[in-house]
């Protein structure tokens, strides 16, 4: 039964009040028509709980923007939204179209640093930073909203193809789902190797949280086994994982590779909260996923002026690139016709009470 505006209400009662359910929630399609974003398709989701987010079919069905009760949840970079038609795979040109966003998918053949490696067919191939998939338009896109007994479901599905005329043929089939009255998003992905080559497969969710959820009063809660610095600079800040400053142009870029602890059901939980916003009632965001799906958490902190962001990057790999992953002895591969599934839940904690309850229920209290 949906909970709307502080009350539980069933379908039969609700439909007495509205002629069109889009008065309460729904999915609205639109097209951007200006600047570098021109012609990019968007789908605006509204759940009726205060959660609003925008999915981009032309950018890998990623989540460009999310807010709760008009409070933005994610960071946006200075690029703004960029059409995939401006994408360049060279080196770190990926950054020219990295808009930040709540969810940017990285992969499917490389994540992290650019490198040169043997391709599926070519003796030598260049793999750009963080891969191609977030700059690839989806096909077979289908969005719909419908009643399922007393639940009103909002859903989009589609396929994103990463293929070469002679080489890999990878298909990402994605579903993003929420429901009326809910303050959470469920992302379900399936990656299939449709070729007859065995191919490396790297996959990562780049989740980017910004102001006002991020400030010097923010708190990070997670249970982890080890935290490994990516570089010497991060090594000097190894005890600063859970601390945050105001924007500072001298703050270095930090990346930690974290081995999260899992609960009895195999899930990892992360909470990022700020108890002093939302009229002092607090607001938080949680991530919940299976450790089996995402054995690595890459934690990115960039607390610079104008580039003020914390990135949670669960993946089947680190952000060092596929050659380094080979050196680690943990480069994932997909055999011909093999597939793998991933699932992520991103939810909003609407008050200090909800923050504390989630922490207690998932054994994350400090």
C-alpha positions in Angstrom: 0.0 0.0 0.0 1.5 3.4 -1.0 2.3 5.9 1.7 1.6 9.4 0.4 1.8 12.7 2.2 2.1 11.1 5.6 -0.8 8.6 5.2 -1.3 5.1 3.9 -3.9 4.9 1.1 -4.9 2.0 -1.0 -5.6 2.0 -4.8 -9.4 2.0 -4.5 -9.4 5.1 -2.3 -6.7 7.0 -4.2 -8.4 6.7 -7.6 -11.5 8.4 -6.2 -9.4 11.6 -5.7 -7.6 11.8 -9.1 -8.6 11.5 -12.8 -5.0 10.9 -13.9 -2.5 9.2 -11.6 0.2 11.5 -13.0 -1.2 14.1 -10.6 0.6 12.1 -7.9 3.5 10.4 -9.7 4.6 9.1 -13.1 7.3 9.1 -15.9 7.4 12.1 -18.2 9.5 11.9 -21.4 11.2 15.0 -22.8 14.1 16.1 -25.1 16.8 18.6 -24.2 17.0 21.3 -26.8 20.0 23.5 -26.0 23.8 23.5 -26.1 25.9 20.4 -25.7 22.8 18.5 -24.5 20.7 19.1 -27.6 18.7 16.1 -28.7 19.4 14.0 -25.6 16.3 12.1 -24.5 15.2 12.3 -20.8 12.7 10.5 -18.6 11.6 12.3 -15.4 10.5 10.0 -12.6 8.3 11.3 -9.8 7.3 8.9 -7.0 5.0 11.1 -4.9 7.3 10.8 -1.9 9.4 13.8 -2.8 11.9 11.8 -4.9 12.4 13.0 -8.4 15.1 11.7 -10.8 16.0 11.9 -14.5 17.1 8.9 -16.5 18.9 9.4 -19.9 18.2 6.8 -22.6 20.9 8.4 -24.8 23.5 8.2 -22.1 23.4 4.5 -21.2 20.2 4.7 -19.2 22.2 6.4 -16.4 20.7 8.7 -13.8 21.6 12.3 -14.6 20.0 14.0 -11.6 18.1 13.2 -8.4 16.5 15.3 -5.7 14.4 14.8 -2.6 11.9 17.5 -1.6 13.8 19.9 -4.0 17.1 19.1 -2.2 19.7 17.9 -4.8 21.3 14.6 -4.0 24.1 14.4 -6.6 27.0 16.5 -7.8 27.1 18.0 -11.3 30.4 18.9 -13.0 31.1 22.0 -15.0 30.5 20.2 -18.3 26.7 20.0 -17.8 24.9 17.4 -19.7 26.7 16.4 -22.9 25.3 14.5 -25.9 27.0 11.2 -26.6 27.8 12.4 -30.1 30.6 14.6 -28.6 32.3 11.5 -26.9 35.9 10.8 -27.6 37.5 7.5 -26.4 41.1 8.8 -26.3 42.9 8.8 -23.0 40.9 10.7 -20.4 38.7 12.5 -22.9 35.9 10.8 -21.1 36.1 13.7 -18.6 34.8 16.1 -21.3 31.4 14.4 -21.1 31.5 13.4 -17.4 28.5 15.4 -16.0 28.7 13.9 -12.5 25.2 12.6 -11.9 23.7 10.2 -9.4 24.8 7.2 -11.5 27.3 7.0 -14.3 28.1 3.4 -15.5 31.7 2.6 -16.3 32.9 -0.3 -18.5 32.2 -2.7 -20.1 35.7 -3.5 -21.3 37.7 -1.1 -19.2 37.3 0.8 -16.0 39.6 3.5 -14.6 42.9 4.4 -16.2 43.3 4.4 -20.0 45.6 1.6 -21.3 46.7 -0.3 -24.3 45.9 -4.1 -24.3 45.1 -6.9 -26.6 41.5 -6.7 -27.8 39.1 -9.5 -28.5 40.4 -9.6 -32.1 43.1 -7.0 -32.5 46.6 -7.6 -31.3 46.7 -4.2 -29.7 43.8 -1.9 -28.9 43.5 1.4 -27.0 41.0 1.5 -24.1 39.9 4.9 -22.9 39.4 6.0 -19.3 36.2 4.5 -17.7 35.1 2.9 -21.0 32.4 3.7 -23.6 29.1 2.5 -22.0 28.0 5.7 -20.4 28.2 7.5 -23.7 26.3 4.9 -25.7 22.6 5.4 -26.5 20.2 2.6 -25.4 17.9 0.7 -27.8 14.7 -1.1 -27.2 13.8 1.5 -24.6 10.4 0.8 -22.9 9.1 2.9 -20.0 5.8 2.3 -18.3 3.8 2.9 -15.1 1.1 0.5 -13.9 -0.7 -1.0 -11.0 0.5 -4.3 -9.6 -2.2 -5.0 -7.0 -1.8 -2.1 -4.5 1.6 -1.0 -5.8 2.0 1.5 -8.6 5.2 0.7 -10.4 7.4 3.1 -12.4 9.9 1.3 -14.7 12.2 1.8 -17.7 14.1 -1.0 -19.5 16.5 -1.0 -22.4 19.7 -2.4 -24.0 23.1 -0.8 -24.4 25.5 -2.4 -26.9 29.3 -2.3 -26.8 30.5 -4.1 -29.9 33.2 -4.1 -32.6 32.9 -5.4 -36.2 35.6 -7.8 -35.3 35.9 -8.1 -31.5 33.7 -7.9 -28.4 29.9 -8.0 -28.6 28.6 -7.1 -25.1 25.0 -6.2 -24.3 24.0 -4.5 -21.1 20.3 -5.0 -20.4 19.1 -2.5 -17.8 16.0 -2.0 -15.7 15.5 1.0 -13.4 12.4 0.7 -11.1 10.7 2.5 -8.3 7.1 2.8 -7.1 4.5 5.3 -5.9 5.3 6.6 -2.4 8.8 5.1 -2.4 12.1 6.9 -1.9 14.4 4.4 -3.4 15.6 3.3 -6.9 16.4 -0.2 -7.9 18.9 -0.8 -10.7 19.0 -4.3 -12.2 21.6 -5.1 -14.9 22.6 -8.1 -17.0 25.7 -8.1 -19.1 25.9 -10.8 -21.8 28.9 -11.7 -24.0 27.2 -12.4 -27.3 30.5 -13.0 -29.1 32.4 -16.3 -29.5 35.5 -14.8 -27.9 36.3 -14.8 -24.2 36.6 -11.1 -23.3 37.6 -9.1 -20.2 34.7 -7.5 -18.5 35.0 -4.6 -16.1 32.0 -3.0 -14.5 31.5 -0.1 -12.0 28.8 2.2 -10.8 30.1 5.8 -10.4 27.7 7.3 -7.8 28.5 11.0 -7.2 27.1 12.8 -4.1 27.4 16.6 -3.7 26.2 19.7 -1.8 24.2 20.1 0.4 24.3 16.5 1.5 28.1 16.8 1.3 29.6 19.4 3.6 31.9 19.5 6.6 29.2 18.1 8.9 28.6 15.0 6.7 28.9 11.5 8.1 29.9 8.3 6.3 28.9 4.9 7.8 30.2 1.6 6.4 31.7 -1.5 7.8 35.0 -2.5 6.1 37.8 -5.0 6.5 40.6 -3.1 4.8 41.2 0.3 3.1 44.0 0.5 0.6 45.3 3.9 -0.7 45.5 4.1 -4.5 48.6 6.3 -4.4 51.1 7.9 -2.1 48.9 11.1 -1.6 46.0 9.0 -0.4 48.3 7.1 1.9 48.9 10.3 3.8 45.1 10.6 4.3 44.4 7.0 5.2 42.8 8.0 8.5 40.6 10.7 6.9 38.2 8.4 5.1 35.3 9.4 7.3 36.1 13.2 7.6 35.0 16.0 5.3 36.0 19.6 4.9 34.5 22.7 3.3 35.6 23.3 -0.3 39.4 23.8 -0.4 41.4 24.3 -3.6 44.4 22.8 -1.9 42.6 19.5 -1.0 44.2 16.7 -2.9 42.3 14.1 -4.9 42.0 10.9 -2.9 41.0 7.4 -3.9 40.7 4.5 -1.5 40.1 0.9 -2.5 38.0 -0.6 0.2 37.1 -4.2 1.0 33.6 -3.9 2.6 32.3 -6.3 5.1 29.0 -8.1 4.2 26.1 -9.0 6.4 24.6 -12.4 6.9 22.7 -12.2 3.7 25.8 -11.2 1.7 24.9 -7.5 1.3 27.1 -4.5 1.8 25.5 -1.3 3.1 26.8 2.3 2.9 25.1 5.4 4.5 26.1 9.0 3.7 24.1 11.4 5.9 23.9 15.0 7.0 21.9 15.6 10.1 21.9 19.4 9.8 20.1 19.9 6.5 16.4 19.6 5.6 15.4 22.1 8.2 17.7 20.4 10.8 15.7 17.2 10.5 18.5 15.5 8.6 18.8 13.7 5.2 20.8 10.6 4.1 21.3 8.3 1.2 22.1 4.6 1.4 23.5 2.1 -1.0 22.8 -1.6 -0.7 24.3 -4.3 -3.0 25.7 -7.8 -2.9 29.4 -8.2 -2.2 29.4 -11.0 -4.7 28.4 -8.5 -7.4 30.8 -5.7 -6.4 33.8 -7.0 -4.4 35.6 -3.6 -4.6 34.4 -0.2 -3.4 36.5 2.6 -4.9 35.9 5.7 -2.8 36.7 9.0 -4.5 37.0 12.2 -2.5 37.5 15.5 -4.3 36.7 18.3 -2.0 38.0 21.2 -4.2 36.2 24.4 -4.8 33.8 23.9 -7.7 34.7 20.2 -7.7 33.2 19.3 -4.4 32.2 15.6 -4.6 32.4 12.2 -2.9 32.1 9.3 -5.3 31.0 5.8 -4.2 32.2 3.4 -6.9 31.3 -0.2 -6.3 32.7 -2.5 -9.0 34.0 -5.9 -10.0 37.4 -4.2 -10.3 39.4 -1.2 -9.1 39.8 2.0 -11.0 43.4 1.3 -12.0 42.6 0.0 -15.5 42.5 -3.5 -17.0 46.3 -4.0 -17.2 46.7 -3.3 -13.5 43.7 -5.6 -12.8 45.6 -8.3 -14.6 48.6 -7.7 -12.3 46.3 -8.0 -9.3 45.3 -11.4 -10.8 41.6 -10.5 -10.6 40.5 -9.4 -14.1 37.0 -10.7 -14.7 36.3 -12.4 -18.1 33.1 -13.5 -19.8 33.2 -16.7 -21.8 31.4 -16.9 -25.1 27.6 -16.5 -24.5 28.1 -16.1 -20.8 26.2 -13.5 -18.8 26.5 -11.9 -15.3 23.9 -10.0 -13.2 24.2 -6.9 -11.0 21.8 -5.1 -8.7 22.0 -1.9 -6.7 19.5 -0.2 -4.4 19.9 3.6 -3.8 17.5 5.0 -1.2 16.8 8.2 0.7 16.7 8.4 4.5 14.3 11.2 5.1 15.0 12.1 8.7 17.4 11.6 11.6 15.1 8.9 12.8 15.2 7.0 9.5 19.0 7.4 9.4 19.4 6.0 12.9 17.0 3.1 12.2 18.8 2.1 9.1 22.2 2.3 10.9 20.9 0.2 13.8 19.2 -2.4 11.5 22.3 -2.9 9.5 24.9 -2.8 12.3 26.6 0.4 11.0 26.5 2.5 14.2 29.9 3.8 15.2 
